[in-house]
Amino acid sequence: MTPRTPFRPLAVFGIPVAIALVTAVGLIAALLDDGVVDAVSWAALSVPVLAAVWSWRNRNR
């Protein structure tokens, strides 16, 4: 019997948590101010969309 490797939550949930934090920053930035902050919010809110497109393009068929 081979020993099991320890479960590392960061390896499983690291990227989704990072995407969630970037999205939260984008939503808060959209509420706070206009101008440059709007560009920051657009960039932050595009991250989940880009991650979904990247995942869809690189899926195994």
C-alpha positions in Angstrom: 0.0 0.0 0.0 1.3 3.4 -0.9 1.0 6.3 1.5 -1.5 9.0 0.6 -0.3 12.5 0.0 -1.7 15.0 2.5 -4.6 17.1 1.4 -3.6 20.6 0.6 -6.7 22.9 0.4 -4.6 25.7 -1.2 -3.8 23.4 -4.1 -7.5 22.8 -4.7 -9.1 26.2 -3.8 -6.2 28.6 -4.5 -7.2 29.8 -8.0 -11.0 30.0 -7.3 -10.3 32.0 -4.1 -8.0 34.4 -6.1 -10.6 34.8 -8.8 -13.3 35.5 -6.1 -11.0 38.1 -4.4 -10.3 39.9 -7.7 -14.0 39.9 -8.5 -14.8 41.4 -5.1 -12.2 44.1 -5.6 -13.7 44.9 -9.0 -17.3 45.1 -7.6 -16.2 47.4 -4.7 -14.1 49.5 -7.1 -17.1 50.0 -9.3 -19.2 51.3 -6.4 -16.6 53.7 -5.1 -15.5 56.2 -7.8 -15.5 57.1 -11.5 -12.6 57.5 -13.9 -9.5 55.4 -13.5 -11.3 53.3 -10.8 -13.8 52.3 -13.5 -11.0 50.9 -15.6 -9.7 48.9 -12.6 -13.2 47.5 -12.0 -13.6 46.6 -15.7 -10.2 44.8 -15.6 -11.0 43.0 -12.4 -14.4 41.9 -13.5 -13.0 40.6 -16.8 -10.8 38.1 -14.9 -13.6 35.5 -14.3 -14.8 35.8 -17.9 -11.3 35.3 -19.2 -10.7 32.4 -16.9 -13.9 30.7 -18.2 -12.9 31.3 -21.8 -9.4 30.0 -21.2 -10.8 26.9 -19.5 -13.3 26.3 -22.2 -10.7 26.6 -24.9 -8.2 24.2 -23.1 -10.7 21.5 -22.2 -10.1 17.9 -23.3 -12.5 16.7 -26.0 
